[in-house]
Amino acid sequence: MTESGRADESSVFRALADPTRRQILEDLRPGELAAGEIARRFPISGPSISRHLGVLKAAGLVRERRDANKIYYMLVEDRLALCLGRFVSAVCPDQVVLRHRRKQSGRKESTA
């Protein structure tokens, strides 16, 4: 992986380091939410939520859609899954082997 790829992925881990940002990601799991709806879920100021959303957007974990005077945010699921998957594969390659073995044993059980 290139140096810029590592730096790019490090933004994902920085974004995930904050519990408010992790909660925002969980809240977006069912679907998009307006910025105001997100802000109402937290006991912090609107500008603070905007900064959190900016960090998530810069990391590529959320994207926005503007509709008139509202901004809607949605989760970019693939980005998180690919980053975490690459990290786990690099740090703990045994997990790839274990996952493969589980698939193999699942197939054997279903054919038995």
N, C-alpha and C positions, 0 to 999 in steps of 0.2 A: 504494500500500500504506500502511496506517496505521502510525503510530509504534509501536503495540504489536505489529504484525505484524513490523516490523523487529527490535524487541527480542526477540521470540519466536524469530525466525530466527537472531539473533546467538547464542542459546544453543546452537544446532546447531553453529555454527562454533567456538565455545569448546569444545564437547565433542569435536569432531574434532581440535582442536589437540594433544591428548595422544596419544602413540603407544600407550600401554596401552589407552586407550579405543578407538582405531581397531582394535587387535588383538581386543579383546572383540567389536566389531561383526563382524569377519571370522569369529571363532569361532562366532558365533551364526548365520551365514549358512545352514548346513545345517539348523538347527532349534534348538529351545529347549534350554537347559542349566540345571542347578541351580547356584545360587550357589557351592556347594562345588566343583563341577566346574570352574567358571570360575576360582576362586581357585587351584586346584591347577595351573593352566597358567602361573602367574606366580610369579616369585621375590620377591614382596612380601607383606606381611601381609594377612590377611583383612579387617581394618578398612579398609585402603587400597583393596582391591578393592570393598568396600561403598561407599566414597565415589565411586569411579569409576562404579559402577553407578547410584548416585544422580544423578550428573551426567547420565549418558546417559538415565535415566528422566525427569529434569526437562526435558531437551531434547526429549523425545518420541521418542527414537530406539529405545528399548526399552520393553517393558512386562513386568509381572511377573504370575505366576500362583502362588498359594499352594496347596500340597497337603500337608496335615498340618503337619509341621514343616519342610518344604522350600519354598524360593522358587525358581521357575523363571523364567528370563528369555528373552524372544524378541525378535527384531528387528522393528522397525516400518519395513518397507522403503519404503512410500509416503512417509513423512515425509522421509527422507533424499533420495529421488529428487526430490520436489517442491521442496524447499529448494534443492538444488543446481541443478536445472533453472531455477528462477526467477533464481537468482544469475547463472548463465551467460547466460541470455537478456538480463538487464539490463546486464551488464558487457560482453558480447560478442555483440550481436544478430546479427552476421554468422553465428554458428554455427547459428542457426535457418534462415537462408537456405541455408547450405551443406548442412544436413541435408535440407532440402526438395529441393535440387538432386540430392543423392545418391539420394533416393527416386525422383525423376523419371528419372534415368539408369538406375537399376536396372530400372524398369518397361520402358524402351525396349529394354534389352538382353534382357529375358526375352521380349519380344514379337517380337524380330528373329529 
